[in-house]
Amino acid sequence: MKNSLKVERAKKNYTQQDLAELIQVSRQTINGIESGKYVPSTVLALKIARVFEIPVEEIFQLDEED
């Protein structure tokens, strides 16, 4: 799964820690999602989309292998 989380954070000038606090996860979770090492749950993906006020599909995209 690909994602544009880092780009969306930059648009809002959020650090990984800022976003983590907003959705109540650790900074390491945000880092893992951005680096592609961790695929977020549906609930977590929806919380992230809500913070950025955009559809979840604009942040997360399936790879052809997915």
HUCORWO-V456832 format. One record per pair of residues at least 12 apart in sequence whose ideal C-beta (glycine too) atoms are under 6 Angstrom apart, sorted by sequence separation. I is the first residue (numbers start at 1). J is the second residue. D is the distance in whole Angstrom. If there is no record, write none. Layout:
I:J:D  I:J:D
This chain:
16:30:4  16:31:6  45:60:6  23:47:4  5:33:6  6:34:5  5:34:5  22:51:5  1:39:5  8:52:5  5:59:6  4:59:6  3:59:6  3:60:5  1:60:6  2:61:5  1:62:6  2:63:6  1:66:6
